[in-house]
Amino acid sequence: LALEGLKAPAIRFWSAWSGQTLAGMGALRRIDAESGEIKSMRVADAFLGQGVGRAILDHILAEARGLGLAALWLETGSVDGFIPARTLYQSAGFTACGPFDTYGPDPFSVFMTLRL
């Protein structure tokens, strides 16, 4: 999401820092009363493989549970550069699914879901 999208009322946004350096960020978008979507999760290149992505994901999952959400969804890339992201999501219990909410089929997207 662009900055304006991250300011939407349905979005909660978090950042992870190492001292004065931004290490990563992630957002949760509430779809409806029971569902949410992980949005814009990113880790700065200098922090890849150091657990920043796991920490952000764990925080988003805890926040979603705290909001009483029953399910989370996400869209990520299908190309090889997104293998680490897909592996992270799978390790947290996310499974492949079809497009959700306003998404449609896209060969460059992988859709995943998790029951909380």
PDB file as gemmi writes it, atoms N, CA and C in Angstrom:
CRYST1    1.000    1.000    1.000  90.00  90.00  90.00 P 1                      
ATOM      1  N   LEU A   1       0.829  -1.194   0.000  1.00  0.00           N  
ATOM      2  CA  LEU A   1       0.000   0.000   0.000  1.00  0.00           C  
ATOM      3  C   LEU A   1       0.863   1.242   0.000  1.00  0.00           C  
ATOM      4  N   ALA A   2       0.390   2.256  -0.670  1.00  0.00           N  
ATOM      5  CA  ALA A   2       1.025   3.570  -0.607  1.00  0.00           C  
ATOM      6  C   ALA A   2       0.692   4.199   0.741  1.00  0.00           C  
ATOM      7  N   LEU A   3       1.388   5.270   1.078  1.00  0.00           N  
ATOM      8  CA  LEU A   3       1.209   5.926   2.371  1.00  0.00           C  
ATOM      9  C   LEU A   3      -0.254   6.279   2.641  1.00  0.00           C  
ATOM     10  N   GLU A   4      -0.950   6.801   1.663  1.00  0.00           N  
ATOM     11  CA  GLU A   4      -2.356   7.165   1.871  1.00  0.00           C  
ATOM     12  C   GLU A   4      -3.196   5.938   2.222  1.00  0.00           C  
ATOM     13  N   GLY A   5      -2.912   4.822   1.590  1.00  0.00           N  
ATOM     14  CA  GLY A   5      -3.639   3.592   1.897  1.00  0.00           C  
ATOM     15  C   GLY A   5      -3.394   3.119   3.316  1.00  0.00           C  
ATOM     16  N   LEU A   6      -2.175   3.331   3.806  1.00  0.00           N  
ATOM     17  CA  LEU A   6      -1.846   2.918   5.168  1.00  0.00           C  
ATOM     18  C   LEU A   6      -2.520   3.797   6.216  1.00  0.00           C  
ATOM     19  N   LYS A   7      -3.016   4.962   5.801  1.00  0.00           N  
ATOM     20  CA  LYS A   7      -3.700   5.870   6.727  1.00  0.00           C  
ATOM     21  C   LYS A   7      -5.200   5.580   6.833  1.00  0.00           C  
ATOM     22  N   ALA A   8      -5.702   4.623   6.070  1.00  0.00           N  
ATOM     23  CA  ALA A   8      -7.127   4.308   6.076  1.00  0.00           C  
ATOM     24  C   ALA A   8      -7.561   3.815   7.461  1.00  0.00           C  
ATOM     25  N   PRO A   9      -8.793   4.113   7.870  1.00  0.00           N  
ATOM     26  CA  PRO A   9      -9.267   3.714   9.200  1.00  0.00           C  
ATOM     27  C   PRO A   9      -9.232   2.208   9.466  1.00  0.00           C  
ATOM     28  N   ALA A  10      -9.363   1.389   8.428  1.00  0.00           N  
ATOM     29  CA  ALA A  10      -9.377  -0.065   8.608  1.00  0.00           C  
ATOM     30  C   ALA A  10      -7.972  -0.655   8.737  1.00  0.00           C  
ATOM     31  N   ILE A  11      -6.945   0.174   8.640  1.00  0.00           N  
ATOM     32  CA  ILE A  11      -5.546  -0.290   8.650  1.00  0.00           C  
ATOM     33  C   ILE A  11      -4.893  -0.010  10.001  1.00  0.00           C  
ATOM     34  N   ARG A  12      -4.192  -1.017  10.499  1.00  0.00           N  
ATOM     35  CA  ARG A  12      -3.289  -0.845  11.645  1.00  0.00           C  
ATOM     36  C   ARG A  12      -1.894  -1.112  11.118  1.00  0.00           C  
ATOM     37  N   PHE A  13      -0.942  -0.255  11.474  1.00  0.00           N  
ATOM     38  CA  PHE A  13       0.400  -0.302  10.898  1.00  0.00           C  
ATOM     39  C   PHE A  13       1.436  -0.315  12.023  1.00  0.00           C  
ATOM     40  N   TRP A  14       2.473  -1.160  11.865  1.00  0.00           N  
ATOM     41  CA  TRP A  14       3.549  -1.243  12.846  1.00  0.00           C  
ATOM     42  C   TRP A  14       4.897  -1.220  12.141  1.00  0.00           C  
ATOM     43  N   SER A  15       5.887  -0.711  12.827  1.00  0.00           N  
ATOM     44  CA  SER A  15       7.251  -0.730  12.293  1.00  0.00           C  
ATOM     45  C   SER A  15       8.174  -1.347  13.338  1.00  0.00           C  
ATOM     46  N   ALA A  16       9.256  -1.953  12.855  1.00  0.00           N  
ATOM     47  CA  ALA A  16      10.279  -2.558  13.715  1.00  0.00           C  
ATOM     48  C   ALA A  16      11.582  -1.810  13.491  1.00  0.00           C  
ATOM     49  N   TRP A  17      12.248  -1.471  14.568  1.00  0.00           N  
ATOM     50  CA  TRP A  17      13.450  -0.649  14.489  1.00  0.00           C  
ATOM     51  C   TRP A  17      14.620  -1.345  15.168  1.00  0.00           C  
ATOM     52  N   SER A  18      15.794  -1.089  14.652  1.00  0.00           N  
ATOM     53  CA  SER A  18      17.056  -1.462  15.290  1.00  0.00           C  
ATOM     54  C   SER A  18      17.790  -0.149  15.530  1.00  0.00           C  
ATOM     55  N   GLY A  19      17.707   0.344  16.762  1.00  0.00           N  
ATOM     56  CA  GLY A  19      18.251   1.673  17.021  1.00  0.00           C  
ATOM     57  C   GLY A  19      17.487   2.696  16.214  1.00  0.00           C  
ATOM     58  N   GLN A  20      18.205   3.455  15.392  1.00  0.00           N  
ATOM     59  CA  GLN A  20      17.592   4.487  14.551  1.00  0.00           C  
ATOM     60  C   GLN A  20      17.289   3.997  13.138  1.00  0.00           C  
ATOM     61  N   THR A  21      17.454   2.690  12.900  1.00  0.00           N  
ATOM     62  CA  THR A  21      17.288   2.134  11.556  1.00  0.00           C  
ATOM     63  C   THR A  21      15.998   1.331  11.454  1.00  0.00           C  
ATOM     64  N   LEU A  22      15.195   1.658  10.444  1.00  0.00           N  
ATOM     65  CA  LEU A  22      13.968   0.915  10.193  1.00  0.00           C  
ATOM     66  C   LEU A  22      14.327  -0.477   9.700  1.00  0.00           C  
ATOM     67  N   ALA A  23      13.895  -1.511  10.424  1.00  0.00           N  
ATOM     68  CA  ALA A  23      14.206  -2.895  10.070  1.00  0.00           C  
ATOM     69  C   ALA A  23      13.082  -3.557   9.289  1.00  0.00           C  
ATOM     70  N   GLY A  24      11.852  -3.134   9.536  1.00  0.00           N  
ATOM     71  CA  GLY A  24      10.737  -3.747   8.832  1.00  0.00           C  
ATOM     72  C   GLY A  24       9.428  -3.102   9.224  1.00  0.00           C  
ATOM     73  N   MET A  25       8.368  -3.530   8.548  1.00  0.00           N  
ATOM     74  CA  MET A  25       7.047  -3.000   8.822  1.00  0.00           C  
ATOM     75  C   MET A  25       5.990  -3.978   8.355  1.00  0.00           C  
ATOM     76  N   GLY A  26       4.805  -3.803   8.885  1.00  0.00           N  
ATOM     77  CA  GLY A  26       3.686  -4.639   8.477  1.00  0.00           C  
ATOM     78  C   GLY A  26       2.385  -3.962   8.838  1.00  0.00           C  
ATOM     79  N   ALA A  27       1.315  -4.365   8.178  1.00  0.00           N  
ATOM     80  CA  ALA A  27       0.014  -3.766   8.414  1.00  0.00           C  
ATOM     81  C   ALA A  27      -1.056  -4.842   8.403  1.00  0.00           C  
ATOM     82  N   LEU A  28      -2.119  -4.555   9.101  1.00  0.00           N  
ATOM     83  CA  LEU A  28      -3.297  -5.411   9.165  1.00  0.00           C  
ATOM     84  C   LEU A  28      -4.491  -4.587   8.727  1.00  0.00           C  
ATOM     85  N   ARG A  29      -5.223  -5.110   7.756  1.00  0.00           N  
ATOM     86  CA  ARG A  29      -6.448  -4.446   7.289  1.00  0.00           C  
ATOM     87  C   ARG A  29      -7.639  -5.286   7.711  1.00  0.00           C  
ATOM     88  N   ARG A  30      -8.543  -4.653   8.378  1.00  0.00           N  
ATOM     89  CA  ARG A  30      -9.764  -5.355   8.766  1.00  0.00           C  
ATOM     90  C   ARG A  30     -10.678  -5.421   7.548  1.00  0.00           C  
ATOM     91  N   ILE A  31     -11.045  -6.650   7.149  1.00  0.00           N  
ATOM     92  CA  ILE A  31     -11.950  -6.841   6.015  1.00  0.00           C  
ATOM     93  C   ILE A  31     -13.393  -6.703   6.480  1.00  0.00           C  
ATOM     94  N   ASP A  32     -13.713  -7.383   7.578  1.00  0.00           N  
ATOM     95  CA  ASP A  32     -15.048  -7.315   8.172  1.00  0.00           C  
ATOM     96  C   ASP A  32     -14.909  -7.674   9.647  1.00  0.00           C  
ATOM     97  N   ALA A  33     -16.000  -7.943  10.323  1.00  0.00           N  
ATOM     98  CA  ALA A  33     -15.966  -8.180  11.766  1.00  0.00           C  
ATOM     99  C   ALA A  33     -15.136  -9.396  12.154  1.00  0.00           C  
ATOM    100  N   GLU A  34     -14.981 -10.362  11.241  1.00  0.00           N  
ATOM    101  CA  GLU A  34     -14.300 -11.611  11.587  1.00  0.00           C  
ATOM    102  C   GLU A  34     -13.029 -11.866  10.793  1.00  0.00           C  
ATOM    103  N   SER A  35     -12.734 -11.061   9.791  1.00  0.00           N  
ATOM    104  CA  SER A  35     -11.621 -11.346   8.892  1.00  0.00           C  
ATOM    105  C   SER A  35     -10.694 -10.152   8.740  1.00  0.00           C  
ATOM    106  N   GLY A  36      -9.409 -10.451   8.514  1.00  0.00           N  
ATOM    107  CA  GLY A  36      -8.426  -9.415   8.259  1.00  0.00           C  
ATOM    108  C   GLY A  36      -7.453  -9.848   7.184  1.00  0.00           C  
ATOM    109  N   GLU A  37      -6.700  -8.888   6.694  1.00  0.00           N  
ATOM    110  CA  GLU A  37      -5.695  -9.150   5.667  1.00  0.00           C  
ATOM    111  C   GLU A  37      -4.356  -8.574   6.098  1.00  0.00           C  
ATOM    112  N   ILE A  38      -3.314  -9.372   6.002  1.00  0.00           N  
ATOM    113  CA  ILE A  38      -1.966  -8.858   6.219  1.00  0.00           C  
ATOM    114  C   ILE A  38      -1.587  -8.067   4.985  1.00  0.00           C  
ATOM    115  N   LYS A  39      -1.173  -6.817   5.202  1.00  0.00           N  
ATOM    116  CA  LYS A  39      -0.842  -5.918   4.102  1.00  0.00           C  
ATOM    117  C   LYS A  39       0.598  -5.430   4.232  1.00  0.00           C  
ATOM    118  N   SER A  40       1.233  -5.240   3.116  1.00  0.00           N  
ATOM    119  CA  SER A  40       2.494  -4.489   3.031  1.00  0.00           C  
ATOM    120  C   SER A  40       3.580  -4.936   3.997  1.00  0.00           C  
ATOM    121  N   MET A  41       3.685  -6.209   4.290  1.00  0.00           N  
ATOM    122  CA  MET A  41       4.736  -6.666   5.187  1.00  0.00           C  
ATOM    123  C   MET A  41       6.061  -6.655   4.443  1.00  0.00           C  
ATOM    124  N   ARG A  42       7.069  -5.985   5.017  1.00  0.00           N  
ATOM    125  CA  ARG A  42       8.387  -5.854   4.383  1.00  0.00           C  
ATOM    126  C   ARG A  42       9.477  -5.875   5.441  1.00  0.00           C  
ATOM    127  N   VAL A  43      10.630  -6.396   5.061  1.00  0.00           N  
ATOM    128  CA  VAL A  43      11.828  -6.362   5.907  1.00  0.00           C  
ATOM    129  C   VAL A  43      12.929  -5.704   5.088  1.00  0.00           C  
ATOM    130  N   ALA A  44      13.637  -4.753   5.685  1.00  0.00           N  
ATOM    131  CA  ALA A  44      14.746  -4.088   4.998  1.00  0.00           C  
ATOM    132  C   ALA A  44      15.823  -5.116   4.661  1.00  0.00           C  
ATOM    133  N   ASP A  45      16.439  -4.971   3.499  1.00  0.00           N  
ATOM    134  CA  ASP A  45      17.439  -5.935   3.034  1.00  0.00           C  
ATOM    135  C   ASP A  45      18.509  -6.240   4.079  1.00  0.00           C  
ATOM    136  N   ALA A  46      18.971  -5.236   4.795  1.00  0.00           N  
ATOM    137  CA  ALA A  46      20.040  -5.433   5.785  1.00  0.00           C  
ATOM    138  C   ALA A  46      19.608  -6.319   6.945  1.00  0.00           C  
ATOM    139  N   PHE A  47      18.299  -6.562   7.094  1.00  0.00           N  
ATOM    140  CA  PHE A  47      17.789  -7.344   8.225  1.00  0.00           C  
ATOM    141  C   PHE A  47      17.174  -8.674   7.810  1.00  0.00           C  
ATOM    142  N   LEU A  48      17.281  -9.022   6.537  1.00  0.00           N  
ATOM    143  CA  LEU A  48      16.738 -10.296   6.080  1.00  0.00           C  
ATOM    144  C   LEU A  48      17.432 -11.452   6.794  1.00  0.00           C  
ATOM    145  N   GLY A  49      16.651 -12.462   7.154  1.00  0.00           N  
ATOM    146  CA  GLY A  49      17.198 -13.654   7.800  1.00  0.00           C  
ATOM    147  C   GLY A  49      17.549 -13.478   9.263  1.00  0.00           C  
ATOM    148  N   GLN A  50      17.127 -12.368   9.872  1.00  0.00           N  
ATOM    149  CA  GLN A  50      17.468 -12.104  11.270  1.00  0.00           C  
ATOM    150  C   GLN A  50      16.261 -12.186  12.204  1.00  0.00           C  
ATOM    151  N   GLY A  51      15.140 -12.674  11.717  1.00  0.00           N  
ATOM    152  CA  GLY A  51      13.961 -12.835  12.564  1.00  0.00           C  
ATOM    153  C   GLY A  51      13.023 -11.645  12.606  1.00  0.00           C  
ATOM    154  N   VAL A  52      13.326 -10.610  11.840  1.00  0.00           N  
ATOM    155  CA  VAL A  52      12.467  -9.422  11.842  1.00  0.00           C  
ATOM    156  C   VAL A  52      11.099  -9.759  11.259  1.00  0.00           C  
ATOM    157  N   GLY A  53      11.069 -10.469  10.151  1.00  0.00           N  
ATOM    158  CA  GLY A  53       9.801 -10.851   9.536  1.00  0.00           C  
ATOM    159  C   GLY A  53       8.961 -11.696  10.469  1.00  0.00           C  
ATOM    160  N   ARG A  54       9.570 -12.633  11.146  1.00  0.00           N  
ATOM    161  CA  ARG A  54       8.852 -13.486  12.113  1.00  0.00           C  
ATOM    162  C   ARG A  54       8.288 -12.629  13.241  1.00  0.00           C  
ATOM    163  N   ALA A  55       9.079 -11.695  13.753  1.00  0.00           N  
ATOM    164  CA  ALA A  55       8.609 -10.839  14.845  1.00  0.00           C  
ATOM    165  C   ALA A  55       7.415  -9.991  14.403  1.00  0.00           C  
ATOM    166  N   ILE A  56       7.472  -9.435  13.209  1.00  0.00           N  
ATOM    167  CA  ILE A  56       6.363  -8.621  12.705  1.00  0.00           C  
ATOM    168  C   ILE A  56       5.127  -9.504  12.514  1.00  0.00           C  
ATOM    169  N   LEU A  57       5.313 -10.669  11.894  1.00  0.00           N  
ATOM    170  CA  LEU A  57       4.187 -11.572  11.675  1.00  0.00           C  
ATOM    171  C   LEU A  57       3.569 -11.998  12.999  1.00  0.00           C  
ATOM    172  N   ASP A  58       4.391 -12.370  13.971  1.00  0.00           N  
ATOM    173  CA  ASP A  58       3.872 -12.771  15.282  1.00  0.00           C  
ATOM    174  C   ASP A  58       3.079 -11.636  15.924  1.00  0.00           C  
ATOM    175  N   HIS A  59       3.563 -10.414  15.771  1.00  0.00           N  
ATOM    176  CA  HIS A  59       2.848  -9.258  16.335  1.00  0.00           C  
ATOM    177  C   HIS A  59       1.494  -9.075  15.645  1.00  0.00           C  
ATOM    178  N   ILE A  60       1.473  -9.179  14.338  1.00  0.00           N  
ATOM    179  CA  ILE A  60       0.215  -9.025  13.603  1.00  0.00           C  
ATOM    180  C   ILE A  60      -0.770 -10.121  14.002  1.00  0.00           C  
ATOM    181  N   LEU A  61      -0.299 -11.355  14.132  1.00  0.00           N  
ATOM    182  CA  LEU A  61      -1.177 -12.452  14.537  1.00  0.00           C  
ATOM    183  C   LEU A  61      -1.752 -12.204  15.929  1.00  0.00           C  
ATOM    184  N   ALA A  62      -0.929 -11.750  16.857  1.00  0.00           N  
ATOM    185  CA  ALA A  62      -1.398 -11.458  18.213  1.00  0.00           C  
ATOM    186  C   ALA A  62      -2.429 -10.332  18.199  1.00  0.00           C  
ATOM    187  N   GLU A  63      -2.179  -9.294  17.418  1.00  0.00           N  
ATOM    188  CA  GLU A  63      -3.126  -8.179  17.319  1.00  0.00           C  
ATOM    189  C   GLU A  63      -4.451  -8.653  16.715  1.00  0.00           C  
ATOM    190  N   ALA A  64      -4.385  -9.475  15.681  1.00  0.00           N  
ATOM    191  CA  ALA A  64      -5.599  -9.992  15.041  1.00  0.00           C  
ATOM    192  C   ALA A  64      -6.417 -10.813  16.032  1.00  0.00           C  
ATOM    193  N   ARG A  65      -5.734 -11.655  16.793  1.00  0.00           N  
ATOM    194  CA  ARG A  65      -6.443 -12.435  17.817  1.00  0.00           C  
ATOM    195  C   ARG A  65      -7.054 -11.509  18.869  1.00  0.00           C  
ATOM    196  N   GLY A  66      -6.317 -10.468  19.255  1.00  0.00           N  
ATOM    197  CA  GLY A  66      -6.821  -9.507  20.225  1.00  0.00           C  
ATOM    198  C   GLY A  66      -8.047  -8.756  19.738  1.00  0.00           C  
ATOM    199  N   LEU A  67      -8.152  -8.587  18.445  1.00  0.00           N  
ATOM    200  CA  LEU A  67      -9.322  -7.938  17.846  1.00  0.00           C  
ATOM    201  C   LEU A  67     -10.499  -8.900  17.695  1.00  0.00           C  
ATOM    202  N   GLY A  68     -10.262 -10.180  17.993  1.00  0.00           N  
ATOM    203  CA  GLY A  68     -11.312 -11.179  17.867  1.00  0.00           C  
ATOM    204  C   GLY A  68     -11.524 -11.685  16.454  1.00  0.00           C  
ATOM    205  N   LEU A  69     -10.534 -11.475  15.573  1.00  0.00           N  
ATOM    206  CA  LEU A  69     -10.673 -11.966  14.200  1.00  0.00           C  
ATOM    207  C   LEU A  69     -10.581 -13.487  14.188  1.00  0.00           C  
ATOM    208  N   ALA A  70     -11.332 -14.111  13.301  1.00  0.00           N  
ATOM    209  CA  ALA A  70     -11.353 -15.568  13.186  1.00  0.00           C  
ATOM    210  C   ALA A  70     -10.481 -16.073  12.051  1.00  0.00           C  
ATOM    211  N   ALA A  71     -10.141 -15.199  11.101  1.00  0.00           N  
ATOM    212  CA  ALA A  71      -9.357 -15.618   9.947  1.00  0.00           C  
ATOM    213  C   ALA A  71      -8.531 -14.457   9.411  1.00  0.00           C  
ATOM    214  N   LEU A  72      -7.374 -14.800   8.891  1.00  0.00           N  
ATOM    215  CA  LEU A  72      -6.529 -13.831   8.201  1.00  0.00           C  
ATOM    216  C   LEU A  72      -6.269 -14.325   6.796  1.00  0.00           C  
ATOM    217  N   TRP A  73      -6.067 -13.398   5.896  1.00  0.00           N  
ATOM    218  CA  TRP A  73      -5.786 -13.659   4.492  1.00  0.00           C  
ATOM    219  C   TRP A  73      -4.567 -12.842   4.106  1.00  0.00           C  
ATOM    220  N   LEU A  74      -3.915 -13.219   3.032  1.00  0.00           N  
ATOM    221  CA  LEU A  74      -2.828 -12.403   2.496  1.00  0.00           C  
ATOM    222  C   LEU A  74      -2.617 -12.724   1.036  1.00  0.00           C  
ATOM    223  N   GLU A  75      -1.988 -11.783   0.354  1.00  0.00           N  
ATOM    224  CA  GLU A  75      -1.563 -11.954  -1.033  1.00  0.00           C  
ATOM    225  C   GLU A  75      -0.074 -11.664  -1.055  1.00  0.00           C  
ATOM    226  N   THR A  76       0.680 -12.555  -1.685  1.00  0.00           N  
ATOM    227  CA  THR A  76       2.115 -12.357  -1.832  1.00  0.00           C  
ATOM    228  C   THR A  76       2.504 -12.749  -3.250  1.00  0.00           C  
ATOM    229  N   GLY A  77       3.763 -12.564  -3.574  1.00  0.00           N  
ATOM    230  CA  GLY A  77       4.203 -12.837  -4.932  1.00  0.00           C  
ATOM    231  C   GLY A  77       4.408 -14.311  -5.223  1.00  0.00           C  
ATOM    232  N   SER A  78       4.291 -14.668  -6.497  1.00  0.00           N  
ATOM    233  CA  SER A  78       4.458 -16.058  -6.925  1.00  0.00           C  
ATOM    234  C   SER A  78       5.858 -16.358  -7.451  1.00  0.00           C  
ATOM    235  N   VAL A  79       6.661 -15.331  -7.727  1.00  0.00           N  
ATOM    236  CA  VAL A  79       7.993 -15.557  -8.291  1.00  0.00           C  
ATOM    237  C   VAL A  79       8.962 -16.005  -7.203  1.00  0.00           C  
ATOM    238  N   ASP A  80      10.105 -16.538  -7.612  1.00  0.00           N  
ATOM    239  CA  ASP A  80      11.062 -17.124  -6.671  1.00  0.00           C  
ATOM    240  C   ASP A  80      11.541 -16.167  -5.587  1.00  0.00           C  
ATOM    241  N   GLY A  81      11.579 -14.883  -5.868  1.00  0.00           N  
ATOM    242  CA  GLY A  81      12.015 -13.926  -4.862  1.00  0.00           C  
ATOM    243  C   GLY A  81      11.117 -13.877  -3.630  1.00  0.00           C  
ATOM    244  N   PHE A  82       9.914 -14.415  -3.759  1.00  0.00           N  
ATOM    245  CA  PHE A  82       8.972 -14.433  -2.635  1.00  0.00           C  
ATOM    246  C   PHE A  82       8.953 -15.765  -1.895  1.00  0.00           C  
ATOM    247  N   ILE A  83       9.835 -16.694  -2.264  1.00  0.00           N  
ATOM    248  CA  ILE A  83       9.887 -17.981  -1.555  1.00  0.00           C  
ATOM    249  C   ILE A  83      10.100 -17.777  -0.055  1.00  0.00           C  
ATOM    250  N   PRO A  84      11.034 -16.915   0.387  1.00  0.00           N  
ATOM    251  CA  PRO A  84      11.188 -16.736   1.838  1.00  0.00           C  
ATOM    252  C   PRO A  84       9.909 -16.241   2.518  1.00  0.00           C  
ATOM    253  N   ALA A  85       9.180 -15.350   1.879  1.00  0.00           N  
ATOM    254  CA  ALA A  85       7.929 -14.859   2.460  1.00  0.00           C  
ATOM    255  C   ALA A  85       6.906 -15.983   2.551  1.00  0.00           C  
ATOM    256  N   ARG A  86       6.742 -16.731   1.472  1.00  0.00           N  
ATOM    257  CA  ARG A  86       5.772 -17.834   1.488  1.00  0.00           C  
ATOM    258  C   ARG A  86       6.159 -18.875   2.531  1.00  0.00           C  
ATOM    259  N   THR A  87       7.453 -19.148   2.657  1.00  0.00           N  
ATOM    260  CA  THR A  87       7.927 -20.113   3.661  1.00  0.00           C  
ATOM    261  C   THR A  87       7.613 -19.621   5.071  1.00  0.00           C  
ATOM    262  N   LEU A  88       7.824 -18.334   5.325  1.00  0.00           N  
ATOM    263  CA  LEU A  88       7.500 -17.753   6.630  1.00  0.00           C  
ATOM    264  C   LEU A  88       6.017 -17.926   6.921  1.00  0.00           C  
ATOM    265  N   TYR A  89       5.174 -17.567   5.979  1.00  0.00           N  
ATOM    266  CA  TYR A  89       3.730 -17.674   6.201  1.00  0.00           C  
ATOM    267  C   TYR A  89       3.314 -19.128   6.419  1.00  0.00           C  
ATOM    268  N   GLN A  90       3.863 -20.049   5.634  1.00  0.00           N  
ATOM    269  CA  GLN A  90       3.539 -21.465   5.808  1.00  0.00           C  
ATOM    270  C   GLN A  90       3.971 -21.955   7.191  1.00  0.00           C  
ATOM    271  N   SER A  91       5.116 -21.494   7.666  1.00  0.00           N  
ATOM    272  CA  SER A  91       5.597 -21.928   8.980  1.00  0.00           C  
ATOM    273  C   SER A  91       4.691 -21.435  10.106  1.00  0.00           C  
ATOM    274  N   ALA A  92       3.905 -20.390   9.840  1.00  0.00           N  
ATOM    275  CA  ALA A  92       2.960 -19.875  10.827  1.00  0.00           C  
ATOM    276  C   ALA A  92       1.580 -20.514  10.674  1.00  0.00           C  
ATOM    277  N   GLY A  93       1.428 -21.418   9.709  1.00  0.00           N  
ATOM    278  CA  GLY A  93       0.170 -22.130   9.527  1.00  0.00           C  
ATOM    279  C   GLY A  93      -0.695 -21.665   8.376  1.00  0.00           C  
ATOM    280  N   PHE A  94      -0.253 -20.669   7.631  1.00  0.00           N  
ATOM    281  CA  PHE A  94      -1.016 -20.224   6.476  1.00  0.00           C  
ATOM    282  C   PHE A  94      -1.002 -21.303   5.403  1.00  0.00           C  
ATOM    283  N   THR A  95      -2.123 -21.445   4.707  1.00  0.00           N  
ATOM    284  CA  THR A  95      -2.230 -22.402   3.609  1.00  0.00           C  
ATOM    285  C   THR A  95      -2.717 -21.674   2.356  1.00  0.00           C  
ATOM    286  N   ALA A  96      -2.401 -22.247   1.218  1.00  0.00           N  
ATOM    287  CA  ALA A  96      -2.801 -21.656  -0.057  1.00  0.00           C  
ATOM    288  C   ALA A  96      -4.319 -21.671  -0.186  1.00  0.00           C  
ATOM    289  N   CYS A  97      -4.840 -20.653  -0.845  1.00  0.00           N  
ATOM    290  CA  CYS A  97      -6.273 -20.548  -1.101  1.00  0.00           C  
ATOM    291  C   CYS A  97      -6.456 -19.772  -2.398  1.00  0.00           C  
ATOM    292  N   GLY A  98      -7.683 -19.560  -2.760  1.00  0.00           N  
ATOM    293  CA  GLY A  98      -7.974 -18.764  -3.941  1.00  0.00           C  
ATOM    294  C   GLY A  98      -8.024 -17.281  -3.603  1.00  0.00           C  
ATOM    295  N   PRO A  99      -8.260 -16.455  -4.605  1.00  0.00           N  
ATOM    296  CA  PRO A  99      -8.388 -15.010  -4.369  1.00  0.00           C  
ATOM    297  C   PRO A  99      -9.508 -14.727  -3.367  1.00  0.00           C  
ATOM    298  N   PHE A 100      -9.361 -13.643  -2.632  1.00  0.00           N  
ATOM    299  CA  PHE A 100     -10.331 -13.273  -1.607  1.00  0.00           C  
ATOM    300  C   PHE A 100     -10.664 -11.797  -1.734  1.00  0.00           C  
ATOM    301  N   ASP A 101     -11.715 -11.381  -1.065  1.00  0.00           N  
ATOM    302  CA  ASP A 101     -12.161  -9.999  -1.006  1.00  0.00           C  
ATOM    303  C   ASP A 101     -12.244  -9.430  -2.428  1.00  0.00           C  
ATOM    304  N   THR A 102     -11.494  -8.403  -2.754  1.00  0.00           N  
ATOM    305  CA  THR A 102     -11.592  -7.777  -4.077  1.00  0.00           C  
ATOM    306  C   THR A 102     -10.552  -8.298  -5.062  1.00  0.00           C  
ATOM    307  N   TYR A 103      -9.731  -9.258  -4.655  1.00  0.00           N  
ATOM    308  CA  TYR A 103      -8.703  -9.802  -5.548  1.00  0.00           C  
ATOM    309  C   TYR A 103      -9.328 -10.732  -6.582  1.00  0.00           C  
ATOM    310  N   GLY A 104      -8.666 -10.818  -7.719  1.00  0.00           N  
ATOM    311  CA  GLY A 104      -9.037 -11.779  -8.744  1.00  0.00           C  
ATOM    312  C   GLY A 104      -7.845 -12.659  -9.061  1.00  0.00           C  
ATOM    313  N   PRO A 105      -8.029 -13.661  -9.891  1.00  0.00           N  
ATOM    314  CA  PRO A 105      -6.903 -14.525 -10.275  1.00  0.00           C  
ATOM    315  C   PRO A 105      -5.768 -13.704 -10.878  1.00  0.00           C  
ATOM    316  N   ASP A 106      -4.542 -14.055 -10.519  1.00  0.00           N  
ATOM    317  CA  ASP A 106      -3.366 -13.330 -10.993  1.00  0.00           C  
ATOM    318  C   ASP A 106      -2.185 -14.295 -10.963  1.00  0.00           C  
ATOM    319  N   PRO A 107      -1.542 -14.555 -12.095  1.00  0.00           N  
ATOM    320  CA  PRO A 107      -0.427 -15.506 -12.099  1.00  0.00           C  
ATOM    321  C   PRO A 107       0.776 -15.039 -11.279  1.00  0.00           C  
ATOM    322  N   PHE A 108       0.826 -13.766 -10.936  1.00  0.00           N  
ATOM    323  CA  PHE A 108       1.945 -13.245 -10.146  1.00  0.00           C  
ATOM    324  C   PHE A 108       1.624 -13.174  -8.656  1.00  0.00           C  
ATOM    325  N   SER A 109       0.459 -13.689  -8.265  1.00  0.00           N  
ATOM    326  CA  SER A 109       0.035 -13.653  -6.865  1.00  0.00           C  
ATOM    327  C   SER A 109      -0.209 -15.051  -6.326  1.00  0.00           C  
ATOM    328  N   VAL A 110       0.108 -15.202  -5.035  1.00  0.00           N  
ATOM    329  CA  VAL A 110      -0.237 -16.386  -4.264  1.00  0.00           C  
ATOM    330  C   VAL A 110      -1.110 -15.881  -3.128  1.00  0.00           C  
ATOM    331  N   PHE A 111      -2.233 -16.546  -2.913  1.00  0.00           N  
ATOM    332  CA  PHE A 111      -3.155 -16.169  -1.846  1.00  0.00           C  
ATOM    333  C   PHE A 111      -3.083 -17.229  -0.758  1.00  0.00           C  
ATOM    334  N   MET A 112      -3.116 -16.773   0.502  1.00  0.00           N  
ATOM    335  CA  MET A 112      -3.002 -17.690   1.637  1.00  0.00           C  
ATOM    336  C   MET A 112      -3.980 -17.267   2.721  1.00  0.00           C  
ATOM    337  N   THR A 113      -4.348 -18.223   3.575  1.00  0.00           N  
ATOM    338  CA  THR A 113      -5.277 -17.944   4.661  1.00  0.00           C  
ATOM    339  C   THR A 113      -4.880 -18.722   5.909  1.00  0.00           C  
ATOM    340  N   LEU A 114      -5.356 -18.238   7.042  1.00  0.00           N  
ATOM    341  CA  LEU A 114      -5.102 -18.873   8.342  1.00  0.00           C  
ATOM    342  C   LEU A 114      -6.328 -18.676   9.212  1.00  0.00           C  
ATOM    343  N   ARG A 115      -6.852 -19.777   9.759  1.00  0.00           N  
ATOM    344  CA  ARG A 115      -7.903 -19.684  10.780  1.00  0.00           C  
ATOM    345  C   ARG A 115      -7.229 -19.418  12.105  1.00  0.00           C  
ATOM    346  N   LEU A 116      -7.706 -18.433  12.826  1.00  0.00           N  
ATOM    347  CA  LEU A 116      -7.120 -18.065  14.117  1.00  0.00           C  
ATOM    348  C   LEU A 116      -7.811 -18.783  15.268  1.00  0.00           C  
TER     349      LEU A 116                                                      
END                                                                             
